[in-house]
Amino acid sequence: MKLRSEMLGAFAVSVIAILPLGAHGAATSAPGGGELRVTLPFDLVDVLDGAKFKIRVPANWNGSLLVYVQGTKSGAAPPEPIVAPLKLPGSDAPLEGTLLARGYALAASEVSTLDWQIKASVQDTLALTAYFRARVGEPKRVILWGNSLGGLVTIRMLEDYPRSFDGGIALSAPALGFCRRYDALLDVSLAYAAAFGWPEDAWGPVGNPKSGLNFTTEVNPKVNWPKPDGSNRGGWEFIRMVNGLAPESFWQTDPITGYTGFFLQIYFAVMNRAGAQDWAGGPVAQNGNHQYTLTRDEKQYLAGLGLQPDELLARMNSQTEIQASARARDYVGRFADPRGALTKPMLTLHTTMDALADVRYESAYRKMVEDAGAPDWLVQAFVPVVGHNGFTAAQILAALAAMESWLDNGAKPGAAAFPESLGFDNKYVPPPYPY
């Protein structure tokens, strides 16, 4: 089925018109009203507008449709789209089976183009949700949820398309938006350049990484990675401290990705920025409003490691005029920068020591929501562990239960919805984001 996402406005009507309503047995009422057009249980893997998708509806469908938005994939795509959030390996039962047993319908799109191009995630997910309504039937409610980049897409789509979704759950999202996220990655690059130098001949200018970089052959061999004897640890501690990164998330191995935080920082600072520039048509990051500083105690600590922190800071602050391409930044912002303009319930879930999506991004998003006059629509919950998407199945299910309760009774979930016995920390307040 080759369908155009540009025709979303007429999409549901056109699909309903061509479907043989009686082809799957006697029609019954869908939970949200209207006809149920399939016999349950119903499972389908197919392609919509060039993107593979998966739908699963159990026989005991409770009326809720959970539309999952994937994060950035590493390596080849799985044979079928993943329809439930990532969880810590070995933590409780598999989410997909548990959700189906509880009566939830599940749907997800693989996304048809480069994962980092959020525009495709938005269009493909919106098209799939419309397709479900036309192909299966009208749900009682539709909850959008996603990990990492998918969490950011969840936030943005709930803001922009509140009539299509009833609520959203964003896990480990870079919730401040991709423009400022790329600014933060530029800061990491500048700190690395100050500490160890920047191989411009191989990687391109620090503010404009070269297109088509190969990490294995062009980037990894030239990185001055931490040495086992600790001889260059000071430079890496400078990178960490000047960017306000937690030592646990920076030095420890992320349990989901299997990589250390410092590796992930460099990989995304170089490769993710270069990839974004390719699809956006120019540099996205800028730092004109950034001033790089360290506390007195941090300077003393770094001096004890053999560094001259004031000299390193001077190198960074001498390069605070890096400008983005206005057109490229506007393009990324159009699809990947939230505004805080919520009109439906949004629940964000974040670990406190996340190497990829800094927990301070939650402070930035809360400020957006407050500035937009919508704080009643936002709940944020935190788990004090190391890891990007480092949640147990029980924690994810608790977040889903909190959202269902919020939608059922109209009251924001409180601390009781996120019990400490499951690992939540209801007293945690993320530090403010500096820029």
N, C-alpha and C positions, 0 to 999 in steps of 0.2 A: 504494500500500500504506500504509494508515493504521494504525500500530502504536503502542502506548502504552509509553513508556520506563519507566513505573512498574512494568511487569510484566517487568523484565529477568530476574528469577530464573527465570521459566518461558519466557522468550523463545525461546532456542535450541531447546528441545524442541518448542514449538508450531510454529515455522517448519519444522523438519525434518518434522513430521507432515504438513504440507500441501504440501510440494514433491514434484512428480513426478520421482522419482529417475532415471528412464530417459528423460526428455524431451529431453535434450541429447546423446543418443548413448550408446554403451556406457560404463558407469561404470568407472573405473580407480581405483587407490589414490591418495589424496591424500598429499602428503609427510609429514604428521603422523599418518597412519594413517586408517583408515576410507575411505569412498568419495569420489572426486572427482565432483561432481555437475554439472559443466559441461564443455564441450569447449573446450580451449585453442587459441589465445589467447581470452581472455574479457574483454569490455569492457561496462560497464554504468553508465549515469547514471540515477538514479531519485530518488524521494523517500521518506524513512523518518521517520515521526513529524513531518512538517512540515518536515524539513530535507533539502535536496538533497544527494546523495552521489555519489561516483564510485569505481568499482572497476576496476582494470586488472590482469590476470593474463597474463603472457607464455606462449608455447608452451613455453619452456625454464624454467618456474618452478623455482627452486632450493629452494623450501619456506619461505622467509622472507617474511613479510607485514610491510610497513612502513605503519603507520597514522599519517598526518600530522594534526597539530592546528594549525589556522591561528592567526595572530595577529590583532590588531584590524585590520579592513579600513578603508580610507579611500576613500570614494566608493562607487559601486555595486558589488555583487558581480559577479565574472566569470561568463560564461555557464555554466561548469562549475567545480566545486570544484578548487582547486589541490591536487595530491597529493604535492608534494615541497617541501622548505624553500626559502625565498628565498635567492638568492645575488647576489653583486655582478654588475651588468650587464656582459656581455661576458667574464666569467671562465670559460673552458673551455666544454665542451659543455653543452647543456641537461640538467639533472639528470634529468628524467622519462625522456627517451629513454635516457640512460646507465643508469639503474637498471633499466629494462625489459630492455635488452640484456644486462645482467648476471644476469637471471633473477629479479628481485625482483617480488613482487606488491605493488601500491600501492592504498591506500584512504584516503579523506578525506571528512569531512562538512563541509558549508557552515556548519553551526550554525544553528538555527532562529530564535533571538531575538537581541537586542542582544549584540554581541560581548563587551562588558565584563562581561556576566553569565556568570561562569565556570560556574555551575551548568549552563547549557545546553550548554556545551562538553563538560563531563564526561559528561552523560547521553547526548548525541547521539553522542559518540565511542565510548562503551561499547556503545551499541545497535548501531552500525555494525560493531564488531568481532564481536559476537555474530552479527549477520546474515551476515557473511562466512563464519563457520564453518558456519552452517546452509545457506547458499545455494551456496557454492563447495566447501568441504571444510576439513578440519583442517590448518592450517599446521604446519610443523616447529617454527617459532618465530614470535612476534609481537613486533616492536620498535615502540615508540611514540616518535614524535619530533615536535617542534614548535618554532616560532620565537616569541620574545617572550611574549605572553600564552599562546600555545600551548605554549611551553616550561614555563611555570608549571603549566599543566594537565597536561602530561606528568609533571612531578615529583609532583604531587598524586595522579594516577591510579596511578602506579607504587607509591606508598606505600599507597594504599587498596585497590587491586585487583591484588595481585601474582600471583594465580592466572590472571588474564586476559592478562598480558603477561610477556615474558621479560626485557626490558630497556628502558631509556629514554634518549633523547638530547635534552637541553634546550639550545636555542640562544638566547643573549641573553635569558634568562628573568629576570623580577623575582623571583628565587628566595627572597627573604626573606618573600614573601607579600604579599597585597594590602593587608592592614590597615596594615602598616608602610610599604608603598609609598605609601599615601594620606597617612600621617603625613609622609613626606618631601615630598610635593607640598604639604601644608599649610605646611611650612617654607619652600618656595619662595615661596608666596603671602605669607607673613608678611614675608619679606625684601623682596619687591617693594613691599609696603605700607609698610615702613619707609623704603625708598629713594625712592619716588615717590608714595605715597598709594594708597588703595584706594577706587575709586568704588562705595561700598556701595549707593548709590541705583540703580545699574545692574546690579551683579553680586550683590548680597546681601552679608551679613556674610562676613568673610574665613574664618570657620570653618564657614560653611554657605552655599555659593554657591547662587544662585537657580536653581530648576528651570526647564528649558526655555530656557536661554540660547542665543542665536544668535551664534556666534563672529564671523561676517562683519559683522553689523550692530550687535551690542551689546558685544562684547569687543574685537576687533581695533582699531576706531577709538579706543578709550580707552586703549590700552596706550602707554606712553611708550617706544616702541621705540628702540634705539640709533640715534643720529643720525650721518649721514655725516661731520660735522665732529668727531665724538668728544666733543662738549660734555657728554653725559650718560653717558659710558662708565663713570665712577666708580660710579654707582649700579648698573650691571649687573655690574661687577666685585665689588661688595659682595655682590650676590645669588649670584654664582658662588662666591666664597670662603667665605661663611658656610655655604654648603651643601656645601662640600668637592668641588666639581665641577672636573674637569680643564679647563684653558684650551682645549685642542685641541677636545675634544668640545663645549664650550660655544660657541665662536666660529666654528668651521668648519661647513661644510655637510655634513650626513649624506648619504653617497652612495646610500643606499637610499631614504630619504624625500624627499630633495631640499630639506630645510629645515635651517636653522641650529639648533644646539643650544639657544640661548636662546629661539627661537621654540617649539620642542618643549616646553621646560620650562614656559613660560607656558600654552601650549595645554592641556597635560595637567593643570597645576596648577589651572586653572579649569574646563575643560570635562569632563575625565575625572572629577574629584571630583564635579562636579554630576551627571553621568550615573550615577555609582555610587550617589549618594544617592537618585536616583530609583528604581533597582531594589532597593536595600537598604532603603528606607523610612525614611531619616534619615541624618544626618552619620556618616561612618565614621572620619574622621581625628581624632586627639587629639595633644596634645603635652605632657602633664603631666610627663613625665620628660625633657624636652629643655632643655638649657641652651645658649644660642647664644654662641659665642666666636670670637675671631680671635687669631692669634699676634701678637706684637709687630711682626714684620716685615710681616705683612699690614696691620696698622693703619698703619704708617708708609707703606706703598705707597699705601693708600687716601687717607691724608691728603695725599699728594703729588698726588692727583687732585682735591683740593678738598673731600673729605668729612670729616665728624666721626664716625669709626667707632664710638667709644664711645656716642655719642648714638643711632646707628642700632641698636646692639646693645641698648641700654636699651629702645628701643621694642619690639623683638622679645621681650625677656625679660619685659616687662610683660604679655605675652599668652601666658603658658605654662600657662594654666588652661583651655584650650579642650578641651571634652569631646565625645566621640562619643556617639551614641545607642547604649546597650548592646545593644539588640536588633538594630540595623542592623549593628553591628560583629560581633556573634556570627554573624549570617547570612552576612556576607562571609567571616569566618574559617572557617565550616563548609566552604565549598567552595574557598576561594582562599588558605588559609594552610597551607603544608606543616609537617610536624612533624619531619622528618629520620628517620623510622622506616622506613628502607629494608631490604628483604629480597631485592631483585633489583638487578642492576647498573644504575647511573645514571651517565651521562657528561654533564657540562655543558661547553658551549663558549661563550666570551665574548670580545668584543673588550675591550681595556684602556681604550679611550676611547669609552664608550657614553653618549650624551646622554640616553637614555630609561631604560635599565635599568643603573644605575650598577654598575660592576664590583665595588664593595664589597659588593653584595648576595650575591656568591659567598662572601665571608667569613662573612656572616651564615648562609648555608645550611650551610656546612661546620661551623660551630659547632653548629647544630641536629643535624646528622648525628652529630657526635662526642658530643654530650650524649645522644643516643639510643642510643649504643653501636654505631653502624653504619658506621664509617669505611671498612671493607673493601668497602663497596658503592658508594663514590663516587670518581670520577675527574674532575678539573677540568682543562681545557686552555684556553690563552689565545693570542690573536692580537693583537699590538701595533699596532692601526690604529684610526682614527676610524670610527665607524659603528655603528648599531644593526642587527644581523644582517649586518654587513659582512664576510661570509665568501666565499671563492671556492668554486667547485664542488669543486675538488681538496681543500680543507680539510674540507668536509662529507663527502666520500667517505672521507677518511682517518678521520674520526670514526666513520663507519659501519663501516669495516673494523676499527677498534679494538674496537668493540662486538661484532662477529661473532667476532673472535678471543677476546675475553673469555668469550663464551658457549660457544665451542668447547672451550677448554682450561681454563677456570676461573681463569685468572691475570689479575689486573688489568693493563691495558696500561700500559707505562712510557713514558719519553721517546721511545724509538725509534718508537713509533706516531704521534708528532706531530713530524715532522722539521722542523728549522729551514729546510730548503730549500723547504718549503711555506709558510713564514711563521709557524710556531708559536714561542712563547717559553716554553721549559720551565723557565726560571729565575724567571719572574714570579710574585710572590706579591701578591695584592690587599690593599690596606690594610684594617684592621679597620673594620667598620661601627660608628658611634658609639652607636647607640641600640638 
